[in-house]
Amino acid sequence: MADPPPPMTSKVSEDPLPLNNTPSDPSARSTGISFGPDPRGDIGPSQAGGIYHTRSITRASFDRRTAGGISQDNGGPSNTSDDVEEGDDWRDKHAKTKQVFRGTTLLWLAYQSIGVIYGDIGTSPLYVYSSTFLEPPTQEDLLQVLSVIIWSLTIMVTVKYVLIILHADNEGEGGTFSCYSLLTRFANITSRDPREEVLVHMERHLSMDMRKPNRTIRDRIERSKFTHGLLKTIGVLAVSMVIADGVLTPAQSVLGAVQGLKVVKPDLSSSAIVGTSCGILIVLFLIQPFGTTKLASAFAPIVIIWLGFNGAFGIYNLVKYDWVVLKAFSPYFAIQFFSQHKTHGWRMLGGILLSFTGVEALFADLGAFSLRAIQLSWMCYAYPCLLLAYIGQAAFISIHPEAFTNPFFNCVPPGMLYPSLVVAVLAAIVASQAMITATFQLTSQIMKLSYCPQVKVVHTSKVFHGQLYVPFLNWILMIGAVLVTAVYSDTTRLGNAYGVCVMFVTFFDTCMVTLVALIVWKLSPFLIFIPWLFFATIDGLYLSSSLNKVPDGAWFTITVSGILAAIFLLWRFGKESQWRAEAEDRFKPTELVRKDQKGHLCLTPKWGGDALSVIRGFGIYFDKTGVMTPAVFTHFVSKFVAIPEVAVFFHLHPVEVPTVSPEERYHVSKFGTIPGCYRLVIKHGFMDEVISPDLAALIYTQVRKAVVRQARERLGLGPKEVGDDLEEEMNDGGGEKNGDTTSTSARTTTTGLAVGPPGSTPGQGGHGLNFRSNVNTRLPVELRDNDLADELAKLDRAFAAKIMYIVGKEQMRVRRSSSIGRRIVLSIFLWIRENTRAKIANLRLAMDRVVEVGFVKEI
């Protein structure tokens, strides 16, 4: 299997580049290249392709000048930094930054967040009291449980998450794994994919800027391999548990919503309930491709009305029945609950924790919204409505104790049953959106740190960059939710499996954010210890209580999350082994190729020292990293002892912005010790589509334009001089290419200019210039430089002669000396890798131009 270039984002992250070597216009010439308005005028309609913004393809405007620098060839060997390349600062731009919204945009985002985040936690009033009490409660028991609910919402959600944990974001992304990613930027606790290493913004504090206790903690963490593994496992387990809940929550909420119809139709059969639930689940997952913004905008009115009903009903019941329940705001009753009920009260926490299930999604969905939007929507609407809901239900139950079995519908004011039923069913259906969105966010995060095989990620908004959709995961969740619904077929059995993963994740969040406070925020350990102990104690109480559910059904989510975590860790272990095996191929070009005393290229003594033959043609090497020497170039040169006349290392670099401006899209740099060797980096945003009917023509054009521009800068010329029209003529000439032959339709101007390689006779094919003596006065300013003329002639001659797409075909195998356990794990990794990697056929290159260079790596 061929080893293609690195995964590329073209509106879709990690999606193979859609290339087509057949021009869409039959009359288009493969070398007649136009990128929108050119600084020298309108060249013509023919296009070799480029990167278009998906929202305005017809209005795309392309590179007016190649971004970045291009170094001048020194013409001789050197051991300075110029031996590699200049102008490689492309990595410093377009780093991911946190978006900050204000004004009406913030209000709109807060509105959207209500539709996604609070569906799960907002539907808890349907079943909290019925899950907590096994018999009609006394007024004292009711006050105590209400007090625990009030203070759990206040401490666990408002204080812990909304006011503290949401601040521990990693460039706007939330979730336990984002905390781990944040720690990896401030402490050396992990290895990285070489392709991602150059993109990571490390911000490790200087030792002198940290307090001694903080510095000691960081140093011990960095030195301890056990701690590295523990933090890694916690981060992966948290993601796995959220995904497991992403399977369970839709089944639980939709099945519960449909079962609610029994209020008006008691004879509804079990098969009808399951069938209807499965149908609704399928529709719910089918609409996910519409994106977070559209779904949130559609779901927000439902959740807003639902929470409004809960708040209004709460006020009604409080006023009409028993306002004395307001005493539950006193923490005295919560403390009394534990002191009186002891073990029984501890077991009852398994039902009370349902009042804040979904809080983990509040943090995980941070990347889709923003800190201020979530704080605004929770503090100003969701939190007051939920408090009123539980207080109002308690006021009604205090007078009608038997109402605890179905607290919401029994407490509905007269005449509001049917409207409430409709809204409740709709709210329960959309409640699962919080977990679905959270799984998309977390899966994208673990892929960035190579804990998961690369799958397609769709950015669904060009305004809110963190809103994602993962097609593969969406269908997996749909299948899992449908199967769980069909197998369990009852919310009581599903409810036993619910809550354990939530408490594990909240406990993991507490520990991770504590480390963030010590290492990133540099807060004193003495200031952090008491809050950590307080929150960890509450987490421990709820977690230990929820573990009672393991024999009754919670084993399911724990098993699913354990399997997922094992797969993620196995993949990471395999990737780290792969990186170590590939490390020997990461070096500077000067360690591979040098010039001998006669100025001829040859291999360095390490590689045999043989003189290199020059292959006439234009070689395009797919570069996975964009730095150092591509492995495919190393193996090509060392095995064939030859090098193309012109070699270009081609790297596609996705950036965390919707689209890249034309001025910054292309970056060309030149290698000093290898004549005719360049690197082209194309940056593209997640809303860009890479379109290239002829990839070689696109690369040739950008390299050529960079060479000319660099010469202009060296000569101190402006952007346009007399004679530029001739350069325009040169760029617009050409013909279609097939294999190693080129047919060119020569173009002649009134001055007798013919298109062809320098030195050729009129009529010869090519893309350079054949100047007659009577046009010397019209010679472009750029070509008055002899070195530049030679370099352009070399480019034109190579492109006219032959085009080669040179792709690595990497085979990996496990070392024979490895232990049995290691061989099994790595064999599984290689099997997954072989069946998930991008195929060379997906690139749609002209296969008669593709050269595959095979090499083997042992891991």
C-alpha positions in Angstrom: 0.0 0.0 0.0 1.4 3.3 -1.0 2.2 5.8 1.7 0.4 9.0 0.7 1.0 12.5 1.9 -0.2 13.5 5.3 -3.9 13.8 6.0 -5.3 17.0 4.6 -8.2 19.2 5.5 -10.3 20.6 2.7 -13.4 21.7 4.4 -13.1 18.3 6.0 -10.2 17.6 8.3 -8.0 14.6 7.4 -9.9 14.0 4.2 -7.8 13.0 1.1 -7.1 15.7 -1.3 -9.4 15.7 -4.3 -7.1 15.9 -7.3 -7.9 15.4 -10.9 -5.4 15.5 -13.7 -8.0 16.1 -16.3 -8.8 19.8 -16.8 -12.5 20.5 -16.5 -12.3 22.7 -19.6 -11.2 20.6 -22.6 -9.6 23.6 -24.1 -7.6 24.4 -21.0 -3.9 24.0 -21.3 -2.1 22.1 -18.5 0.5 24.9 -18.1 -1.8 27.9 -18.8 -2.2 28.8 -15.2 -4.4 31.6 -13.8 -5.2 32.3 -10.1 -7.9 34.9 -10.3 -6.7 38.5 -10.7 -3.0 38.4 -11.4 -0.9 41.5 -10.6 0.3 41.5 -14.3 -3.2 41.4 -15.7 -5.8 38.8 -16.7 -4.0 35.8 -18.0 -7.0 33.9 -19.2 -9.6 31.3 -18.2 -7.5 28.2 -18.0 -6.7 27.1 -14.5 -4.5 24.4 -13.0 -6.4 24.6 -9.8 -5.7 25.8 -6.3 -7.6 26.3 -3.1 -11.0 27.7 -3.1 -13.2 28.9 -0.3 -16.2 26.5 -0.4 -18.7 29.3 0.1 -17.5 31.4 -2.8 -15.8 29.2 -5.4 -16.7 31.4 -8.3 -15.3 34.5 -6.5 -12.1 32.9 -5.5 -9.1 35.1 -5.8 -5.7 33.5 -5.7 -2.1 34.1 -4.8 -0.9 37.5 -5.9 2.5 36.7 -4.5 3.9 33.6 -2.9 4.0 34.0 0.9 7.2 33.4 2.7 10.8 33.7 1.5 12.9 31.8 -0.9 16.7 31.6 -0.3 19.3 32.4 -2.9 21.4 29.5 -4.1 25.0 30.0 -2.9 26.3 27.8 -5.6 28.6 25.8 -3.4 28.8 23.6 -0.4 28.4 25.1 3.1 27.9 23.8 6.6 25.9 26.8 7.8 22.2 26.9 8.5 21.8 28.0 4.9 22.5 24.5 3.8 18.9 23.6 4.6 16.5 26.2 3.6 15.6 29.8 4.4 12.2 31.3 4.9 10.7 28.4 6.8 8.8 30.5 9.2 5.5 29.3 7.7 5.1 27.2 10.9 4.8 30.2 13.1 1.6 31.5 11.5 -2.0 30.5 11.8 -1.6 28.8 15.2 -4.9 27.9 16.9 -6.1 30.7 19.1 -9.2 30.9 21.3 -12.1 32.8 19.9 -13.6 35.5 22.0 -17.1 36.7 21.2 -18.9 39.8 22.4 -22.2 41.6 22.0 -25.0 40.1 19.9 -22.7 37.3 18.7 -22.2 36.2 22.4 -25.9 36.3 23.0 -26.6 34.3 19.9 -24.0 31.7 21.0 -25.5 31.6 24.5 -28.9 31.0 22.9 -27.5 28.1 20.9 -25.8 26.6 23.9 -29.1 26.2 25.6 -30.3 24.0 22.8 -27.3 21.7 23.0 -25.8 21.7 26.4 -28.8 21.7 28.8 -31.0 19.1 27.2 -29.5 16.3 29.3 -29.3 18.1 32.7 -32.5 20.0 31.9 -34.7 16.9 31.6 -33.5 15.5 35.0 -36.7 16.9 36.8 -38.6 14.1 35.0 -37.1 11.4 37.2 -34.9 12.6 40.1 -37.4 12.2 42.9 -38.7 8.9 41.6 -35.1 7.6 41.3 -34.2 8.7 44.8 -37.2 7.6 46.9 -38.6 4.1 47.1 -41.7 5.0 49.1 -43.6 8.2 49.8 -41.2 10.5 51.6 -41.8 12.3 54.9 -41.6 16.1 54.8 -38.3 16.0 56.7 -36.8 13.5 54.2 -38.1 15.6 51.4 -36.5 18.8 52.7 -33.2 17.0 53.2 -33.1 15.5 49.7 -34.1 18.9 48.2 -31.3 20.6 50.1 -28.8 18.0 48.8 -30.1 18.6 45.2 -29.9 22.4 45.6 -26.4 22.3 46.9 -25.2 19.7 44.4 -26.4 21.9 41.5 -24.7 24.9 43.2 -21.4 23.2 44.1 -20.9 20.6 41.4 -22.2 22.6 38.4 -22.2 26.4 39.2 -19.1 26.7 41.4 -16.9 23.7 40.2 -17.6 23.7 36.5 -19.1 27.1 35.4 -16.9 29.3 37.6 -13.7 27.2 37.8 -13.2 24.3 35.4 -14.4 26.1 32.3 -11.4 28.3 32.6 -9.0 25.3 32.1 -9.5 25.3 28.4 -6.9 24.5 25.8 -7.1 27.3 23.3 -10.9 27.3 23.6 -11.4 23.5 23.7 -12.9 21.8 26.8 -13.1 18.4 28.4 -10.8 16.2 30.5 -8.5 15.4 27.5 -8.1 19.1 26.7 -6.8 19.6 30.2 -4.3 16.9 29.5 -3.4 18.5 26.2 -3.0 21.8 28.1 -0.6 20.2 30.6 1.5 18.7 27.7 2.1 22.3 26.5 3.3 23.5 29.9 5.2 20.3 31.0 7.3 17.8 29.1 5.1 14.7 29.8 4.5 13.3 26.3 6.1 12.6 23.0 4.5 14.1 19.8 3.9 13.2 16.2 6.7 14.9 14.2 4.0 16.2 11.9 2.2 18.0 14.8 5.3 18.9 16.9 6.0 22.0 14.8 2.4 23.2 15.3 2.2 22.9 19.1 2.6 26.2 20.9 4.7 25.2 23.9 4.4 27.6 26.9 6.4 25.9 29.6 7.1 28.4 32.4 10.7 29.1 33.3 11.8 27.5 36.5 12.7 30.9 38.0 9.1 32.2 37.3 7.5 29.4 39.5 7.2 29.0 43.2 9.5 26.3 44.6 6.6 23.9 45.5 5.0 24.3 42.0 8.4 23.7 40.4 9.0 20.7 42.5 5.6 19.2 41.5 6.3 19.8 37.9 9.8 18.3 38.0 8.5 15.2 39.7 5.7 14.8 37.2 8.1 15.2 34.3 10.6 12.7 35.6 8.0 10.0 36.5 7.1 7.7 33.7 4.4 6.2 35.9 2.8 9.7 36.2 3.0 10.2 32.5 1.2 6.9 31.9 -1.4 7.7 34.6 -2.2 11.1 33.2 -2.4 9.7 29.7 -4.8 6.9 30.9 -7.0 9.3 32.8 -7.4 11.5 29.8 -8.2 8.6 27.5 -10.6 7.0 30.0 -12.5 10.2 30.3 -13.0 10.4 26.5 -14.0 6.8 26.4 -16.6 7.2 29.2 -18.1 10.2 27.5 -18.4 8.2 24.3 -19.9 5.3 26.2 -22.5 7.8 27.6 -22.9 9.0 24.1 -24.3 5.6 23.2 -26.4 5.3 26.4 -27.8 8.8 26.7 -29.7 8.9 23.4 -31.2 5.5 24.1 -32.2 6.5 27.6 -33.7 10.0 26.8 -35.6 8.9 23.6 -36.9 5.7 25.2 -38.0 7.7 28.2 -39.7 10.3 26.0 -41.7 7.7 24.1 -42.6 5.8 27.4 -44.0 9.1 28.6 -46.8 8.7 26.1 -48.2 6.1 28.4 -49.6 9.0 30.5 -52.3 9.5 27.8 -52.2 5.9 26.3 -51.6 3.4 29.0 -52.1 0.4 26.7 -49.1 1.3 24.5 -47.2 -1.9 23.8 -43.5 -2.5 24.6 -42.7 -3.3 20.9 -44.4 -0.1 19.7 -42.3 1.9 22.2 -39.1 0.3 21.2 -39.8 0.6 17.5 -40.8 4.2 17.7 -37.7 5.0 19.8 -35.4 3.3 17.3 -37.0 5.3 14.5 -36.6 8.6 16.4 -32.9 7.7 17.1 -32.2 7.1 13.5 -33.7 10.4 12.5 -31.8 12.2 15.3 -28.5 10.9 14.0 -29.4 11.5 10.3 -29.8 15.2 10.9 -26.4 15.6 12.6 -24.6 16.6 9.3 -26.6 19.8 9.4 -24.1 21.0 12.0 -24.2 22.3 15.5 -25.4 25.8 14.6 -28.5 24.7 12.8 -29.3 22.0 15.2 -28.8 24.2 18.2 -30.9 27.0 16.7 -33.7 24.5 16.1 -33.4 22.7 19.5 -32.9 25.9 21.6 -36.6 26.9 21.5 -37.7 23.5 22.7 -35.2 23.5 25.6 -36.0 27.1 26.4 -39.8 26.4 26.5 -39.1 23.2 28.6 -37.0 25.0 31.2 -39.5 27.8 31.2 -42.4 25.4 31.9 -40.3 23.9 34.8 -39.6 27.3 36.3 -43.2 28.5 35.9 -44.7 25.3 37.3 -42.2 25.5 40.2 -43.4 29.0 41.1 -47.0 27.9 40.8 -46.6 24.9 43.1 -44.5 26.9 45.5 -47.1 29.6 45.9 -50.1 27.3 46.0 -48.8 24.4 48.2 -45.9 24.7 50.5 -43.5 27.6 50.4 -41.8 26.2 53.6 -39.6 24.0 51.4 -37.5 27.1 50.8 -35.8 26.2 54.1 -33.9 23.6 52.0 -31.5 26.4 50.9 -30.0 26.1 54.3 -27.0 23.6 54.1 -28.2 22.4 57.6 -30.7 20.1 56.0 -28.1 18.6 53.6 -25.8 17.9 56.5 -28.6 16.4 58.5 -29.4 14.1 55.5 -26.0 12.4 55.8 -26.0 12.4 59.6 -29.4 10.8 59.9 -29.5 8.4 57.0 -25.9 7.3 57.0 -25.5 4.3 54.7 -29.0 4.5 53.3 -28.4 8.2 52.5 -25.2 7.3 50.8 -27.1 4.8 48.6 -29.7 7.5 47.8 -27.0 9.6 46.3 -27.2 7.4 43.3 -30.6 8.9 42.5 -29.7 12.5 43.5 -26.7 12.5 41.2 -29.1 12.3 38.2 -29.9 16.0 38.9 -26.6 17.0 37.4 -25.8 14.2 34.9 -24.8 16.0 31.7 -22.4 18.3 33.6 -19.5 16.6 31.9 -20.9 17.6 28.5 -21.0 21.2 29.7 -17.2 21.2 29.8 -16.7 18.9 26.8 -18.9 21.2 24.6 -16.9 24.2 25.5 -15.1 24.1 22.1 -18.4 24.4 20.2 -19.5 27.5 22.1 -17.4 29.6 24.5 -16.8 30.2 28.2 -18.9 33.4 28.4 -21.8 31.9 26.4 -22.1 28.9 28.7 -21.7 31.0 31.9 -24.4 33.4 30.6 -26.9 30.8 29.6 -26.4 28.8 32.8 -26.4 31.6 35.4 -29.2 33.6 33.8 -31.6 30.9 32.7 -30.9 27.2 33.1 -29.8 27.3 36.8 -32.7 29.4 38.1 -35.2 27.3 36.1 -33.9 24.0 37.5 -33.8 25.3 41.0 -37.5 26.4 40.7 -38.4 23.0 39.2 -37.1 21.0 42.1 -38.4 23.4 44.7 -41.9 23.4 43.1 -42.0 19.6 42.8 -40.9 19.3 46.5 -43.7 21.8 47.5 -46.3 19.6 45.7 -45.0 16.3 47.0 -45.0 17.6 50.6 -48.8 17.8 50.3 -49.2 14.8 48.0 -46.4 12.4 49.0 -47.6 9.7 46.5 -46.8 12.1 43.6 -43.1 11.2 43.9 -43.5 8.3 41.4 -44.0 10.7 38.4 -43.0 14.1 39.8 -43.1 16.3 36.8 -46.5 15.3 35.3 -48.2 14.9 38.7 -47.1 18.5 39.5 -48.4 20.1 36.3 -51.0 22.8 36.9 -54.5 22.1 35.7 -55.0 22.3 31.9 -51.3 22.1 31.1 -50.9 18.3 30.9 -51.0 17.9 27.2 -48.8 20.9 26.3 -46.4 19.7 28.9 -46.4 16.2 27.5 -45.6 17.4 24.0 -42.8 19.7 25.2 -41.4 17.0 27.6 -41.3 14.4 24.8 -39.5 16.9 22.5 -37.1 18.0 25.2 -36.2 14.4 26.1 -35.5 13.6 22.4 -33.1 16.5 22.0 -31.6 15.9 25.4 -29.0 13.5 23.9 -27.6 16.3 21.7 -25.3 17.4 24.5 -23.5 14.0 24.6 -23.5 13.6 20.8 -21.8 17.0 20.4 -19.4 16.2 23.2 -18.3 13.0 21.5 -17.5 14.8 18.3 -15.4 17.4 20.2 -13.4 14.8 22.2 -12.8 12.6 19.3 -11.3 15.5 17.4 -9.0 16.2 20.4 -7.7 12.7 20.7 -6.9 12.5 17.0 -4.7 15.6 17.3 -2.5 13.8 19.8 -2.5 10.5 17.9 -4.7 8.5 20.2 -7.1 7.5 17.5 -6.9 6.6 13.8 -7.6 9.6 11.6 -11.2 9.9 10.5 -12.9 12.6 8.6 -13.9 15.7 10.7 -16.2 18.3 9.2 -16.2 21.9 10.5 -19.8 23.0 10.2 -19.4 26.7 10.8 -17.0 29.3 9.5 -17.8 31.7 12.4 -17.6 29.3 15.3 -14.5 27.3 14.6 -15.0 24.6 17.2 -18.3 23.3 15.9 -17.6 19.8 14.4 -19.2 16.8 13.0 -17.5 13.4 12.7 -19.4 11.2 10.2 -17.9 7.9 11.1 -18.5 8.4 14.8 -22.0 9.5 14.2 -23.0 6.3 12.5 -21.2 4.2 15.2 -23.2 6.0 17.9 -26.4 5.5 16.0 -25.9 1.8 15.6 -24.9 1.5 19.3 -27.9 3.5 20.5 -30.4 1.5 18.4 -28.9 -1.8 19.6 -29.0 -0.7 23.3 -32.6 0.5 22.9 -33.6 -2.8 21.4 -31.8 -5.0 23.9 -32.7 -3.1 27.1 -36.2 -1.9 26.0 -36.9 -0.2 29.3 -35.6 3.0 31.0 -35.4 1.4 34.4 -32.8 -1.1 33.2 -31.0 1.6 31.3 -31.1 3.8 34.3 -29.1 1.3 36.3 -26.2 1.7 33.7 -26.4 5.5 34.0 -24.4 7.8 36.2 -21.2 5.9 36.9 -19.2 7.3 34.0 -20.5 10.8 34.8 -19.0 10.6 38.3 -15.7 9.1 37.0 -15.4 12.0 34.5 -16.2 14.7 37.1 -13.5 13.2 39.5 -11.0 13.1 36.7 -11.8 16.7 35.9 -11.2 17.7 39.5 -7.7 16.1 39.5 -6.7 17.4 36.0 -7.8 21.0 36.7 -5.9 20.9 40.1 -2.7 20.1 38.1 -3.6 22.9 35.7 -3.9 25.3 38.6 -0.5 24.3 39.9 1.5 24.0 36.6 -0.3 26.4 34.3 -1.9 29.0 36.5 1.0 28.8 39.0 -1.3 29.0 42.1 0.1 28.1 45.5 -0.3 24.4 46.5 -1.5 25.6 49.9 -4.3 27.6 48.2 -5.2 24.7 46.0 -5.2 21.8 48.5 -8.4 22.7 50.4 -10.6 23.2 47.4 -9.3 20.1 45.8 -10.0 18.1 48.9 -13.5 19.5 49.2 -14.5 18.8 45.6 -12.7 15.4 45.5 -14.6 14.4 48.7 -18.0 15.2 47.1 -16.9 13.4 43.9 -15.9 10.4 45.9 -19.2 10.3 47.7 -21.2 10.3 44.5 -18.8 8.0 42.7 -18.8 5.4 45.4 -22.6 5.5 45.6 -23.0 5.1 41.9 -20.7 2.0 41.9 -23.6 0.2 43.6 -25.2 0.1 40.1 -22.4 -1.9 38.5 -24.0 -5.3 39.1 -27.4 -4.0 37.9 -26.2 -2.5 34.6 -23.4 0.0 35.0 -21.0 -2.8 34.0 -22.1 -2.1 30.4 -20.8 1.5 30.2 -17.6 0.6 32.1 -17.0 -2.3 29.8 -17.5 -0.2 26.7 -15.3 2.6 28.0 -12.6 0.1 29.0 -12.6 -1.4 25.5 -12.4 2.1 23.8 -9.6 3.2 26.2 -7.6 0.0 25.4 -8.0 0.7 21.7 -6.9 4.4 22.1 -3.9 3.5 24.2 -2.9 0.6 21.9 -3.0 3.0 18.9 -0.9 5.6 20.8 1.6 2.9 21.8 1.9 1.8 18.1 2.3 5.4 16.9 5.1 6.1 19.4 6.8 2.9 18.2 6.4 4.1 14.6 7.8 7.5 15.4 10.9 5.9 17.0 11.4 3.7 13.9 11.0 6.7 11.6 13.3 9.0 13.6 16.4 7.8 11.7 14.9 9.4 8.5 14.6 12.8 10.1 17.7 14.8 9.3 18.9 17.8 7.3 19.5 17.4 3.5 23.2 18.1 4.1 23.5 14.7 5.8 22.3 13.0 2.7 23.6 15.0 -0.3 26.6 17.2 -0.8 28.8 18.6 -3.6 32.2 17.1 -4.4 35.3 19.1 -5.3 34.1 19.4 -8.9 30.7 20.8 -7.8 28.8 17.6 -8.7 26.2 16.2 -6.4 27.0 13.0 -4.5 25.8 11.1 -1.5 27.5 11.8 1.8 30.0 9.1 3.0 27.3 7.9 5.4 25.2 6.9 2.4 28.0 5.5 0.3 29.5 8.6 -1.3 28.4 7.7 -4.8 28.0 10.4 -7.4 24.3 11.2 -8.2 23.0 10.9 -11.7 20.5 13.6 -12.8 17.2 12.5 -14.1 15.6 14.9 -16.6 12.2 15.8 -15.2 10.2 17.4 -12.5 10.0 15.3 -9.4 7.2 16.0 -6.8 7.9 14.3 -3.4 5.0 14.1 -1.0 6.2 15.4 2.3 4.4 14.4 5.5 6.0 16.9 7.9 7.0 20.0 6.0 10.4 20.0 7.8 13.7 18.3 7.4 14.2 15.7 4.6 11.2 13.7 3.4 11.7 9.9 3.9 10.6 9.2 0.4 13.3 11.5 -1.0 16.0 9.8 1.2 15.1 6.4 -0.1 14.7 7.5 -3.7 18.1 9.1 -3.8 19.9 6.4 -1.9 18.4 3.5 -3.8 18.5 4.9 -7.4 21.6 7.0 -6.8 19.9 9.7 -8.9 18.0 12.9 -8.4 15.5 14.7 -10.6 16.6 17.9 -12.4 14.1 19.7 -10.3 12.8 18.3 -7.0 9.9 19.8 -5.0 8.9 18.6 -1.5 5.2 19.1 -1.5 3.4 19.5 1.9 -0.2 20.3 2.6 -0.6 22.1 5.9 -4.1 22.4 7.5 -4.6 25.4 9.8 -7.2 26.1 12.4 -9.0 28.9 10.5 -11.9 28.8 8.0 -9.8 29.9 5.0 -6.3 31.2 4.3 -5.8 34.4 2.5 -4.2 34.2 -0.9 -1.2 36.1 0.2 -0.4 33.6 2.9 -1.5 30.4 1.2 1.6 29.3 -0.7 5.1 29.2 0.8 8.1 28.3 -1.2 11.6 27.8 0.2 14.8 26.7 -1.6 17.6 24.3 -0.5 21.0 25.8 -0.7 23.1 22.6 -1.2 20.8 20.8 -3.7 20.4 22.9 -6.9 16.9 22.8 -8.2 15.4 21.6 -4.9 12.5 23.4 -3.3 9.8 22.9 -0.7 6.2 24.1 -1.4 3.9 24.3 1.6 0.2 25.0 0.9 -1.8 26.2 3.8 -5.5 25.6 3.7 -8.3 26.2 6.2 -11.0 23.8 7.2 -13.6 25.5 5.0 -11.3 25.5 1.9 -11.5 22.9 -0.8 -8.3 21.9 -2.5 -9.1 21.7 -6.2 -6.4 20.9 -8.8 -7.1 19.4 -12.2 -3.3 19.3 -12.6 -1.3 19.2 -9.4 2.1 19.4 -11.1 1.1 22.6 -13.0 0.0 24.2 -9.7 3.3 23.3 -8.0 5.4 24.4 -11.0 3.6 27.7 -11.2 4.0 28.6 -7.5 7.7 27.7 -7.5 8.3 29.7 -10.6 6.4 32.7 -9.3 8.4 32.5 -6.1 11.7 32.4 -7.9 10.8 35.4 -10.0 9.5 37.4 -7.0 12.7 36.7 -5.1 14.8 38.0 -8.0 12.7 41.2 -8.1 13.3 41.7 -4.4 17.0 41.1 -4.8 17.2 43.6 -7.7 15.1 46.2 -5.8 12.3 46.2 -8.4 8.7 47.0 -7.8 5.8 44.7 -8.3 5.4 45.6 -12.0 8.0 46.7 -14.5 8.2 47.2 -18.3 8.3 43.8 -19.9 6.0 42.1 -17.5 3.5 41.4 -20.3 6.2 39.1 -21.7 6.4 37.2 -18.5 2.6 36.9 -18.6 2.8 35.5 -22.0 5.3 32.9 -20.7 3.1 31.9 -17.8 0.1 31.5 -20.1 1.7 29.2 -22.7 1.8 25.4 -22.7 0.0 22.3 -23.7 -1.4 19.1 -22.4 1.1 16.5 -21.2 0.9 12.8 -21.4 3.5 10.7 -19.7 7.0 11.8 -20.8 5.9 13.7 -23.9 4.7 17.2 -24.3 2.8 18.8 -27.1 2.9 22.6 -27.0 1.0 24.9 -29.2 3.5 27.7 -29.7 2.3 31.2 -29.2 3.7 34.0 -31.3 3.5 37.7 -30.5 3.8 40.6 -32.9 7.4 40.9 -31.9 8.2 37.3 -33.0 8.2 35.7 -29.5 7.9 31.9 -29.5 7.2 29.8 -26.4 9.8 27.1 -25.8 12.7 26.2 -23.6 15.7 28.5 -23.6 18.1 27.5 -26.3 15.5 25.6 -28.3 14.6 26.3 -31.9 11.2 27.7 -32.9 8.6 25.0 -32.8 10.1 23.0 -30.0 7.8 22.1 -27.1 8.3 23.6 -23.7 7.3 26.3 -21.3 10.3 28.6 -21.4 11.2 31.4 -23.8 13.1 31.4 -27.1 14.1 34.9 -27.7 15.0 36.2 -31.1 17.4 39.0 -31.4 14.8 41.5 -32.4 13.0 41.2 -29.0 15.9 41.8 -26.6 14.6 45.3 -25.9 11.3 43.8 -24.7 13.1 41.3 -22.4 11.4 41.1 -19.0 13.3 42.8 -16.2 13.5 39.6 -14.3 15.3 37.8 -17.1 18.1 40.3 -17.2 19.6 38.4 -14.3 21.7 35.5 -15.8 21.4 33.3 -12.7 17.6 33.8 -12.6 17.4 33.0 -16.3 19.3 29.8 -15.8 17.1 28.8 -12.9 13.9 29.5 -14.8 15.2 27.6 -17.8 16.0 24.6 -15.6 12.5 24.7 -14.2 10.9 25.0 -17.6 13.0 22.3 -19.1 12.3 19.8 -16.3 8.6 20.5 -16.3 8.4 20.0 -20.1 10.4 16.8 -20.0 8.7 14.6 -17.5 6.5 14.8 -14.4 6.9 12.3 -11.6 4.7 12.0 -8.4 7.0 10.2 -6.0 5.2 8.6 -3.1 6.6 6.5 -0.3 5.3 2.9 0.2 6.1 2.3 3.8 5.8 -1.2 5.1 6.0 -1.8 8.9 6.7 -5.0 10.7 7.3 -6.1 14.2 10.9 -6.9 15.3 11.5 -10.5 15.7 13.2 -9.9 19.0 10.1 -8.4 20.5 8.3 -10.1 23.4 5.1 -12.0 22.7 2.9 -9.4 24.3 4.5 -6.6 22.4 4.2 -8.5 19.1 0.5 -9.1 19.7 -0.2 -5.4 20.5 1.9 -4.1 17.6 0.3 -6.6 15.2 -3.1 -5.3 16.1 -1.9 -1.7 15.6 -0.5 -2.5 12.2 -3.7 -4.2 11.2 -5.8 -1.2 12.2 -3.3 1.1 10.5 -3.4 -0.8 7.2 -7.2 -0.7 7.2 -7.6 3.0 8.1 -4.8 4.8 6.3 -5.5 6.9 3.2 -5.0 5.1 -0.1 -2.9 6.5 -2.9 -5.9 5.9 -5.2 -7.8 8.5 -3.2 -5.5 11.2 -4.4 -6.6 10.7 -8.0 -3.2 11.2 -9.5 -2.3 10.2 -13.0 -1.1 6.7 -12.2 1.3 6.6 -15.2 3.2 9.4 -13.5 3.3 7.9 -10.0 6.6 6.4 -8.7 6.3 4.4 -5.5 9.4 3.9 -3.4 9.1 1.0 -1.0 10.9 0.8 2.3 10.5 -1.2 5.5 10.5 -0.1 9.1 10.7 -2.4 12.1 8.9 -1.4 15.2 
